[in-house]
Amino acid sequence: VFLAKNTSTVPQGKISKYSWYLNNTYRGDSTILHFSQPSWGSFPLKLKAETDSMCNDSIEKQLTVHPQNTLDIQVNAAIQCEQNNLFTFTNNSWLPLGTATYKWDISTGTSFIGDNLPPQKFGLAGGYFVKVFSETDKGCKDTTRLLLKVLFNPSVDFTVKDVCENDSAFFKNTSTYSGGNSAQWFWDFGDGNTATKKEPKHQFPAAGYYTVTQIGISSEGCSD
């Protein structure tokens, strides 16, 4: 927003009329002109004055509107699971003229200055944010904020006792999940059979050693 202040004077008589022109378009006749210019570039601002004696004069000045940086910061996935989370950022910001610098503030308390923030890994589940500050070489500033979320992963574990041939083994689920109860369970008994109960029973086809795999999947889709 611009404010153009009229400081015109006349040694005798008085000024009876003012006319403002921006980019050759009439903008008003007030002493002080408030106006905005939505696009960037250089624009002529002209003030015409007329005295009560019908004498005229005018002055023209060039106004410069510097372009604003259009911030466009993308993240590979704003919501990720705690296990193996890795947030990568792509700076697609656009500045039609000039250069811009970037400062990245992370809610963990760290900061980074540069065009692109290095990949970020968070050690705990929870909510985080990254705030990006931009300033052009002409002093035009802008900021944006990215909200990130790290979801809890279930920590799966179970106990089972050795059994005799033709007896059923009972699998006790001792998994923990800080985000609540896991929504789904999957068991692979290593003999071609599977189950989806939380604590299944299973009879193995023959004596021997079997590798049993347990997978827990949270209601948000995070697994272990």
CORDA-V942926 format. One record per residue. N is the residue number from 1. RES is the residue in one letter. SS is DSSP state (a for helix, b for strand, c for the rest). PSI is psi in whole degrees, 0 to 359 (999 if undefined). D_CENTER is the distance of its C-alpha to the mean C-alpha in Angstrom with 2 decimals. Layout:
n=N res=RES ss=SS psi=PSI d_center=D_CENTER
n=N res=RES ss=SS psi=PSI d_center=D_CENTER
//
This chain:
n=1 res=V ss=c psi=131 d_center=27.61
n=2 res=F ss=b psi=151 d_center=30.94
n=3 res=L ss=b psi=113 d_center=34.06
n=4 res=A ss=b psi=118 d_center=37.27
n=5 res=K ss=b psi=129 d_center=40.20
n=6 res=N ss=c psi=118 d_center=43.71
n=7 res=T ss=c psi=25 d_center=46.11
n=8 res=S ss=c psi=147 d_center=48.97
n=9 res=T ss=c psi=160 d_center=52.54
n=10 res=V ss=c psi=132 d_center=56.03
n=11 res=P ss=c psi=337 d_center=59.19
n=12 res=Q ss=c psi=138 d_center=61.36
n=13 res=G ss=c psi=206 d_center=60.70
n=14 res=K ss=c psi=159 d_center=57.22
n=15 res=I ss=b psi=125 d_center=54.24
n=16 res=S ss=b psi=343 d_center=54.36
n=17 res=K ss=b psi=137 d_center=51.42
n=18 res=Y ss=b psi=149 d_center=47.96
n=19 res=S ss=b psi=125 d_center=45.85
n=20 res=W ss=b psi=139 d_center=42.28
n=21 res=Y ss=b psi=126 d_center=41.01
n=22 res=L ss=b psi=120 d_center=37.53
n=23 res=N ss=c psi=40 d_center=37.49
n=24 res=N ss=c psi=18 d_center=41.01
n=25 res=T ss=b psi=130 d_center=39.95
n=26 res=Y ss=b psi=132 d_center=41.62
n=27 res=R ss=b psi=356 d_center=39.28
n=28 res=G ss=b psi=178 d_center=41.76
n=29 res=D ss=c psi=19 d_center=44.70
n=30 res=S ss=c psi=165 d_center=43.46
n=31 res=T ss=c psi=319 d_center=44.04
n=32 res=I ss=b psi=131 d_center=40.34
n=33 res=L ss=b psi=123 d_center=37.83
n=34 res=H ss=b psi=130 d_center=34.22
n=35 res=F ss=b psi=160 d_center=32.12
n=36 res=S ss=c psi=154 d_center=28.74
n=37 res=Q ss=c psi=106 d_center=28.19
n=38 res=P ss=c psi=335 d_center=25.25
n=39 res=S ss=c psi=160 d_center=25.56
n=40 res=W ss=c psi=158 d_center=25.81
n=41 res=G ss=b psi=191 d_center=29.13
n=42 res=S ss=b psi=135 d_center=32.53
n=43 res=F ss=b psi=138 d_center=34.49
n=44 res=P ss=b psi=134 d_center=38.05
n=45 res=L ss=b psi=120 d_center=38.74
n=46 res=K ss=b psi=139 d_center=42.44
n=47 res=L ss=b psi=125 d_center=44.48
n=48 res=K ss=b psi=141 d_center=48.00
n=49 res=A ss=b psi=146 d_center=50.56
n=50 res=E ss=b psi=131 d_center=54.00
n=51 res=T ss=b psi=173 d_center=56.72
n=52 res=D ss=c psi=351 d_center=59.34
n=53 res=S ss=c psi=12 d_center=61.71
n=54 res=M ss=c psi=24 d_center=59.66
n=55 res=C ss=c psi=140 d_center=58.56
n=56 res=N ss=b psi=150 d_center=55.16
n=57 res=D ss=b psi=160 d_center=52.66
n=58 res=S ss=b psi=158 d_center=49.06
n=59 res=I ss=b psi=143 d_center=46.36
n=60 res=E ss=b psi=135 d_center=43.29
n=61 res=K ss=b psi=150 d_center=40.25
n=62 res=Q ss=b psi=129 d_center=37.26
n=63 res=L ss=b psi=140 d_center=33.80
n=64 res=T ss=b psi=124 d_center=30.80
n=65 res=V ss=b psi=115 d_center=27.28
n=66 res=H ss=c psi=145 d_center=24.83
n=67 res=P ss=c psi=146 d_center=21.91
n=68 res=Q ss=c psi=143 d_center=18.38
n=69 res=N ss=c psi=128 d_center=15.62
n=70 res=T ss=b psi=104 d_center=13.41
n=71 res=L ss=c psi=130 d_center=9.87
n=72 res=D ss=c psi=96 d_center=8.41
n=73 res=I ss=b psi=123 d_center=6.02
n=74 res=Q ss=b psi=147 d_center=6.57
n=75 res=V ss=b psi=144 d_center=7.05
n=76 res=N ss=c psi=320 d_center=10.62
n=77 res=A ss=c psi=120 d_center=10.44
n=78 res=A ss=c psi=339 d_center=8.21
n=79 res=I ss=b psi=122 d_center=11.73
n=80 res=Q ss=b psi=160 d_center=14.44
n=81 res=C ss=b psi=153 d_center=17.94
n=82 res=E ss=c psi=318 d_center=19.14
n=83 res=Q ss=c psi=124 d_center=21.57
n=84 res=N ss=c psi=26 d_center=20.43
n=85 res=N ss=c psi=141 d_center=16.67
n=86 res=L ss=c psi=110 d_center=14.97
n=87 res=F ss=b psi=122 d_center=11.30
n=88 res=T ss=c psi=143 d_center=11.33
n=89 res=F ss=b psi=141 d_center=9.01
n=90 res=T ss=b psi=125 d_center=10.29
n=91 res=N ss=b psi=104 d_center=10.39
n=92 res=N ss=c psi=21 d_center=11.86
n=93 res=S ss=c psi=152 d_center=12.15
n=94 res=W ss=b psi=127 d_center=15.65
n=95 res=L ss=c psi=115 d_center=18.28
n=96 res=P ss=c psi=337 d_center=21.70
n=97 res=L ss=c psi=131 d_center=23.80
n=98 res=G ss=c psi=194 d_center=23.61
n=99 res=T ss=c psi=163 d_center=21.24
n=100 res=A ss=b psi=149 d_center=18.07
n=101 res=T ss=b psi=156 d_center=17.09
n=102 res=Y ss=b psi=139 d_center=13.79
n=103 res=K ss=b psi=132 d_center=13.43
n=104 res=W ss=b psi=121 d_center=10.91
n=105 res=D ss=b psi=124 d_center=11.61
n=106 res=I ss=b psi=143 d_center=11.22
n=107 res=S ss=c psi=349 d_center=12.55
n=108 res=T ss=c psi=351 d_center=15.45
n=109 res=G ss=c psi=359 d_center=16.79
n=110 res=T ss=c psi=157 d_center=16.37
n=111 res=S ss=b psi=159 d_center=15.26
n=112 res=F ss=b psi=139 d_center=15.29
n=113 res=I ss=b psi=124 d_center=16.35
n=114 res=G ss=c psi=170 d_center=16.15
n=115 res=D ss=c psi=321 d_center=14.64
n=116 res=N ss=c psi=130 d_center=12.97
n=117 res=L ss=c psi=131 d_center=11.98
n=118 res=P ss=c psi=157 d_center=14.51
n=119 res=P ss=c psi=142 d_center=13.88
n=120 res=Q ss=b psi=134 d_center=13.41
n=121 res=K ss=c psi=131 d_center=15.77
n=122 res=F ss=c psi=134 d_center=16.14
n=123 res=G ss=c psi=342 d_center=19.75
n=124 res=L ss=c psi=150 d_center=19.61
n=125 res=A ss=c psi=150 d_center=18.27
n=126 res=G ss=b psi=187 d_center=16.20
n=127 res=G ss=b psi=141 d_center=12.90
n=128 res=Y ss=b psi=165 d_center=10.66
n=129 res=F ss=b psi=155 d_center=7.71
n=130 res=V ss=b psi=123 d_center=6.68
n=131 res=K ss=b psi=130 d_center=7.40
n=132 res=V ss=b psi=126 d_center=8.15
n=133 res=F ss=b psi=135 d_center=11.54
n=134 res=S ss=b psi=140 d_center=13.41
n=135 res=E ss=b psi=129 d_center=17.16
n=136 res=T ss=b psi=171 d_center=19.56
n=137 res=D ss=c psi=348 d_center=23.12
n=138 res=K ss=c psi=6 d_center=24.33
n=139 res=G ss=c psi=9 d_center=22.38
n=140 res=C ss=c psi=129 d_center=19.88
n=141 res=K ss=b psi=152 d_center=16.74
n=142 res=D ss=b psi=161 d_center=13.28
n=143 res=T ss=b psi=154 d_center=10.11
n=144 res=T ss=b psi=162 d_center=6.54
n=145 res=R ss=b psi=136 d_center=4.63
n=146 res=L ss=b psi=130 d_center=2.36
n=147 res=L ss=b psi=130 d_center=5.72
n=148 res=L ss=b psi=152 d_center=7.94
n=149 res=K ss=b psi=132 d_center=11.59
n=150 res=V ss=b psi=122 d_center=14.66
n=151 res=L ss=b psi=150 d_center=17.70
n=152 res=F ss=c psi=143 d_center=21.28
n=153 res=N ss=c psi=139 d_center=23.59
n=154 res=P ss=c psi=145 d_center=27.24
n=155 res=S ss=b psi=101 d_center=29.73
n=156 res=V ss=c psi=145 d_center=32.65
n=157 res=D ss=c psi=156 d_center=36.26
n=158 res=F ss=b psi=164 d_center=39.65
n=159 res=T ss=b psi=150 d_center=43.32
n=160 res=V ss=c psi=145 d_center=46.33
n=161 res=K ss=c psi=150 d_center=49.99
n=162 res=D ss=c psi=144 d_center=52.25
n=163 res=V ss=c psi=163 d_center=54.44
n=164 res=C ss=c psi=158 d_center=57.71
n=165 res=E ss=c psi=139 d_center=58.07
n=166 res=N ss=c psi=0 d_center=57.96
n=167 res=D ss=c psi=156 d_center=56.16
n=168 res=S ss=b psi=139 d_center=52.64
n=169 res=A ss=b psi=138 d_center=49.96
n=170 res=F ss=b psi=125 d_center=47.76
n=171 res=F ss=c psi=113 d_center=44.14
n=172 res=K ss=b psi=122 d_center=42.78
n=173 res=N ss=b psi=113 d_center=39.00
n=174 res=T ss=c psi=23 d_center=37.90
n=175 res=S ss=c psi=153 d_center=34.17
n=176 res=T ss=b psi=151 d_center=31.75
n=177 res=Y ss=c psi=110 d_center=28.34
n=178 res=S ss=c psi=339 d_center=26.56
n=179 res=G ss=c psi=3 d_center=24.44
n=180 res=G ss=c psi=199 d_center=27.62
n=181 res=N ss=c psi=138 d_center=30.04
n=182 res=S ss=c psi=143 d_center=29.28
n=183 res=A ss=c psi=330 d_center=29.62
n=184 res=Q ss=b psi=151 d_center=31.42
n=185 res=W ss=b psi=146 d_center=33.84
n=186 res=F ss=b psi=131 d_center=35.33
n=187 res=W ss=b psi=135 d_center=38.43
n=188 res=D ss=b psi=114 d_center=40.12
n=189 res=F ss=c psi=0 d_center=43.63
n=190 res=G ss=c psi=6 d_center=44.41
n=191 res=D ss=c psi=17 d_center=47.37
n=192 res=G ss=c psi=357 d_center=45.71
n=193 res=N ss=c psi=150 d_center=45.01
n=194 res=T ss=b psi=169 d_center=41.75
n=195 res=A ss=b psi=159 d_center=40.87
n=196 res=T ss=c psi=11 d_center=37.99
n=197 res=K ss=c psi=160 d_center=39.49
n=198 res=K ss=c psi=318 d_center=38.11
n=199 res=E ss=c psi=87 d_center=41.47
n=200 res=P ss=c psi=163 d_center=43.63
n=201 res=K ss=b psi=148 d_center=47.24
n=202 res=H ss=b psi=136 d_center=48.35
n=203 res=Q ss=b psi=120 d_center=51.71
n=204 res=F ss=c psi=149 d_center=51.73
n=205 res=P ss=c psi=337 d_center=54.22
n=206 res=A ss=c psi=163 d_center=56.08
n=207 res=A ss=c psi=150 d_center=56.42
n=208 res=G ss=c psi=189 d_center=54.18
n=209 res=Y ss=c psi=136 d_center=50.83
n=210 res=Y ss=c psi=141 d_center=47.59
n=211 res=T ss=c psi=116 d_center=43.96
n=212 res=V ss=c psi=130 d_center=41.95
n=213 res=T ss=b psi=132 d_center=38.18
n=214 res=Q ss=b psi=134 d_center=36.08
n=215 res=I ss=b psi=129 d_center=32.50
n=216 res=G ss=b psi=132 d_center=30.56
n=217 res=I ss=b psi=120 d_center=27.61
n=218 res=S ss=c psi=168 d_center=25.60
n=219 res=S ss=c psi=341 d_center=24.90
n=220 res=E ss=c psi=0 d_center=21.20
n=221 res=G ss=c psi=7 d_center=22.54
n=222 res=C ss=c psi=138 d_center=22.44
n=223 res=S ss=b psi=162 d_center=25.78
n=224 res=D ss=c psi=999 d_center=28.18
//
